[in-house]
Amino acid sequence: MATGPPSYTKVTHSNTYAGIDPTQPGLSTAGKVVLITGASGGIGRATASSFAASGPQALILFGRNADALAETATVARARHAEVTIQTHDADLCDASSVRSALNKVAAEFGGIDIVVHCAGVLPPIAPLLEVDPATFMDGYKTTVVSTLVTAQAVVLANKTTSPNEDKPITFVNLTTAGVLFPPFPGTGAYVGSKMAAVKLLEIFAVENKNVRVHNVHPGIVKTAMLDKLEETIKLPFPPNDSSLPADFIVWVVSPEAEFLKNKIVFSAWDVDELKARKKEIVGDSPGAGELWMGFQGYPRFKNGQPVPGTE
Ligand SMILES: NC(=O)c1ccc[n+]([C@@H]2O[C@H](COP(=O)([O-])OP(=O)(O)OC[C@H]3O[C@@H](n4cnc5c(N)ncnc54)[C@H](OP(=O)(O)O)[C@@H]3O)[C@@H](O)[C@H]2O)c1
């Protein structure tokens, strides 16, 4: 049993395991075009490698550093030598270059099926009274605007090749458990922006019914971002291996994890227990169920009548 934060499942993991092995037939991405942002390092690079193992039609890697993207492609090919990989260096806040790159991808491969949005930044960790609003906005822009730009560009790119069809898209947003945990001093800029991205995608999915959104907290993973965080914060838990979020994300986009759409999940949670709890997680109406941010104590009345269970 791994040591970690409070969990939804009894069993938790700190490393990959058989249930999320991306080479199993149920997790195959054969015929799917997979876009990974933030693929130049950290969790994005590990995720590229896991998707390569799942045998997609093509892997499309985005980041700003061309050399680092090439390194990710090499790492991914070591997992699956035959995989088709394209790299694109672009700033995700630059909507026109992202749209033009993804339109070309859609034209070449017929569209984009899966998006894993790993790009992110850690704004300075500091009390809100002291943060420089200009720096604060830089982090906010990367997290919130890049999420919007990516989601828009993928849907629009698919429309260029399939104008009469709303091609299904599965969009995985990398978030942080900080959006659920009690407020932690110094993290206002980071957690505030991550929360905004979650709500933005919730609305995006309602407006675009062909987009299935999953929010995943990857756990604590040793990356450039974690190194930066550890300059100011001592984390209470040991890091997870990057194979855990990477393989978990391949599982979360699979048909068997569709019930987790619009939810927030931690990659450390055991997938067999999640599947066993599908009914409670989904609930009996939209916005109901578990693993979602609610408002405790509300509602108590509907049309003047007490909501069952609140009398
Ligand atoms: N590591 C953790 O423990 C942890 C915990 C909770 C949540 N997360 C989340 O997981 C995700 C991945 O984090 P990580 O730890 O792997 O971070 P990382 O190693 O710092 O990687 C972040 C990636 O984002 C890319 N990026 C940043 N700004 C960009 C922009 N404007 N345009 C395009 N790409 C941009 C960077 O690529 P370039 O610099 O090449 O552009 C880099 O590849 C983030 O959303 C993070 O918030 C991480």
The ligand as a MOL file (V3000), in Angstrom:
LIG
                    3D

  0  0  0     0  0            999 V3000
M  V30 BEGIN CTAB
M  V30 COUNTS 48 52 0 0 0
M  V30 BEGIN ATOM
M  V30 1 N 4.4960 17.3340 -11.2120 0
M  V30 2 C 3.5530 17.2920 -10.2960 0
M  V30 3 O 3.7830 16.8170 -9.1650 0
M  V30 4 C 2.1760 17.8050 -10.5910 0
M  V30 5 C 1.2120 17.7390 -9.5700 0
M  V30 6 C -0.0800 18.1900 -9.8400 0
M  V30 7 C -0.4020 18.6530 -11.1010 0
M  V30 8 N 0.5660 18.7220 -12.0760 0 CHG=1
M  V30 9 C 0.1650 19.2270 -13.3920 0
M  V30 10 O 0.5890 18.3190 -14.3960 0
M  V30 11 C 0.8940 19.0170 -15.5990 0
M  V30 12 C 2.2990 18.6500 -16.0860 0
M  V30 13 O 3.2040 19.0940 -15.1020 0
M  V30 14 P 4.7520 18.6990 -15.0700 0
M  V30 15 O 5.0880 18.4910 -13.6630 0
M  V30 16 O 5.0330 17.6580 -16.0740 0 CHG=-1
M  V30 17 O 5.3790 20.0900 -15.5090 0
M  V30 18 P 6.7060 20.4460 -16.3530 0
M  V30 19 O 7.6950 19.3560 -16.2600 0
M  V30 20 O 7.0770 21.8120 -15.9170 0
M  V30 21 O 6.1290 20.4740 -17.8330 0
M  V30 22 C 5.2360 21.4590 -18.2320 0
M  V30 23 C 5.1760 21.4750 -19.7190 0
M  V30 24 O 4.3230 22.5420 -20.1380 0
M  V30 25 C 4.8880 23.1390 -21.2800 0
M  V30 26 N 4.4280 24.5180 -21.3810 0
M  V30 27 C 4.4150 25.4800 -20.4230 0
M  V30 28 N 3.9320 26.6290 -20.9040 0
M  V30 29 C 3.6280 26.4060 -22.1990 0
M  V30 30 C 3.0900 27.2080 -23.2370 0
M  V30 31 N 2.7650 28.4910 -23.0470 0
M  V30 32 N 2.9270 26.6560 -24.4580 0
M  V30 33 C 3.2610 25.3810 -24.6850 0
M  V30 34 N 3.7520 24.5570 -23.7380 0
M  V30 35 C 3.9490 25.0690 -22.5190 0
M  V30 36 C 6.3870 23.0230 -21.0650 0
M  V30 37 O 7.0220 22.9240 -22.3010 0
M  V30 38 P 8.0150 24.0180 -22.9230 0
M  V30 39 O 8.6830 24.7170 -21.8000 0
M  V30 40 O 8.8770 23.2780 -23.8730 0
M  V30 41 O 7.0670 24.8840 -23.6470 0
M  V30 42 C 6.5140 21.6660 -20.3640 0
M  V30 43 O 6.6950 20.6300 -21.3020 0
M  V30 44 C 0.7220 20.5040 -15.2950 0
M  V30 45 O -0.5520 20.9160 -15.7060 0
M  V30 46 C 0.8120 20.5380 -13.7650 0
M  V30 47 O 0.1080 21.6570 -13.2300 0
M  V30 48 C 1.8440 18.3140 -11.8530 0
M  V30 END ATOM
M  V30 BEGIN BOND
M  V30 1 1 1 2
M  V30 2 2 2 3
M  V30 3 1 2 4
M  V30 4 1 4 5
M  V30 5 2 4 48
M  V30 6 2 5 6
M  V30 7 1 6 7
M  V30 8 2 7 8
M  V30 9 1 8 9
M  V30 10 1 8 48
M  V30 11 1 9 10
M  V30 12 1 9 46
M  V30 13 1 10 11
M  V30 14 1 11 12
M  V30 15 1 11 44
M  V30 16 1 12 13
M  V30 17 1 13 14
M  V30 18 2 14 15
M  V30 19 1 14 16
M  V30 20 1 14 17
M  V30 21 1 17 18
M  V30 22 2 18 19
M  V30 23 1 18 20
M  V30 24 1 18 21
M  V30 25 1 21 22
M  V30 26 1 22 23
M  V30 27 1 23 24
M  V30 28 1 23 42
M  V30 29 1 24 25
M  V30 30 1 25 26
M  V30 31 1 25 36
M  V30 32 1 26 27
M  V30 33 1 26 35
M  V30 34 2 27 28
M  V30 35 1 28 29
M  V30 36 1 29 30
M  V30 37 2 29 35
M  V30 38 1 30 31
M  V30 39 2 30 32
M  V30 40 1 32 33
M  V30 41 2 33 34
M  V30 42 1 34 35
M  V30 43 1 36 37
M  V30 44 1 36 42
M  V30 45 1 37 38
M  V30 46 2 38 39
M  V30 47 1 38 40
M  V30 48 1 38 41
M  V30 49 1 42 43
M  V30 50 1 44 45
M  V30 51 1 44 46
M  V30 52 1 46 47
M  V30 END BOND
M  V30 END CTAB
M  END
